């Protein structure tokens, strides 16, 4: 039971920081927050992603390129130019490393307006940080695993961030339905996106990249939007565009959640 709780917690906390902080804040700046909360969520992202920590700056630049060059040869992670999801993410890893180390000229036009905490950026990318977090995961399993097959979950812990990226970028441009013609292959993969916290509404997001709620149809539920709406009401963040959704529907969704 402890292993299941730990796995689910790591999966969804890592997913939340990726969609909330890296995607909607760092890449798109859909909302604002003061410096204290920016640092808090920066550190929270590092802790939750652990061994697979992704630089907010590098993530933002790759994602901005993804929107600008969606499903073309310049897209850093389009499934149309890869044989499988592993091939796609290997290419993405190489581009990510070049962007992180300022060796990718194509990313230069997308620079600026993202959170920076150089000490955490540098530390989170070091091998001893990644191995340290991996050691923590292994020790937890040694102490609490009850059957051998539970250890098969460890590779997912090690690569949690890239795995989320593979699910979204492969599935969201290969499978599902389209509400809009975006002149690319973006699709909405899940009607109730509880497995990706709204990230698999790719077709909606590519049409409306600054819309904080990735769901468009009444039955498309974006769990991360509920969290953002709540943080906005608590004055921790401030949504830039308030007219995203009627208050009555938001209240109803929050109550249902």
Secondary structure by P-SEA (a helix, b strand, c coil): caaaaaaaaaaaaaaaaaacccccccccccccccaaaaaaaaaaaaaaaccccccaaaaaaaaaaaaaccccccccccccccccaaaaaaaaaaaaaaaaaccccccccccccccccaaaaaaaacaaaaaaaaaaaaaaaaaccccccccccccccccaaaaaaaaaaaaaacccccccccccccccccccccccccccaaaaaaacccccccccccccccaaaaaaaaaaaaccbbbcccccccaaaaaaaaaac
